[in-house]
Amino acid sequence: MFVSNNIPRRKARRFSTLSGIPLTSDLGKYLSIPLLHSRATKYHFNKVIEKVQRRLTTWKSNNLNLTAGVKLNTNGCLYESTTKAGFGSLFRDHRGIWILGYYGKLGTSSVLETEIWGIYRGLTIMLEKGLSNVSIETDSQMAVKLITEGPPAGHPQQALIEDSRVLMTRTQSTLGHNFRQANQSADNLAHLGAKQESDLVVTEETPPSVRLFVLEDAMGIGHLRN
């Protein structure tokens, strides 16, 4: 039984004895949030905040070590019902400002192949434009593994992967994984690539369909991760 502080302790104990319900000063929690009977403070909600932060994924959260560098986010997509496939990627500075983007259409392929093509195309653009020490991110863990560790003999994309590894060394770039929720700008570009007819489109202008995602990333707006 919880009673207000305005009720005298003796009377509260009397109520408790008559009802057979023990007194308590803690109302417990509801949906992990404390049920308060006094002024709320930051301390009461620390655990809730920490739990939400662990589930939030943002582009900026993966950008903490890039104090003055360039990041390349890349992705691929495949429409299985139509066999349309494509890739899309974007270069940004450490503030999340758009530098350059590219996307393209692929023939019939696998999802993994589209991911690797997105990385490979970015590496060739870096070489052409003299970019180096770029942090590349993809939401394909398998693509990261194959390019960083090397493909097994006879892998369908062995030549493409080996070429990507050579370019990674020449540009002194790194490749890592990020979560799909933090890769939505590149994902949108990949779908754009699959829906048009050019093998490669390089643009200095942010496509209208991508602008909102790029802005959200720059502002550090998080997306819940399952």
Disulfide bonds with the S-S distance in Angstrom:
none
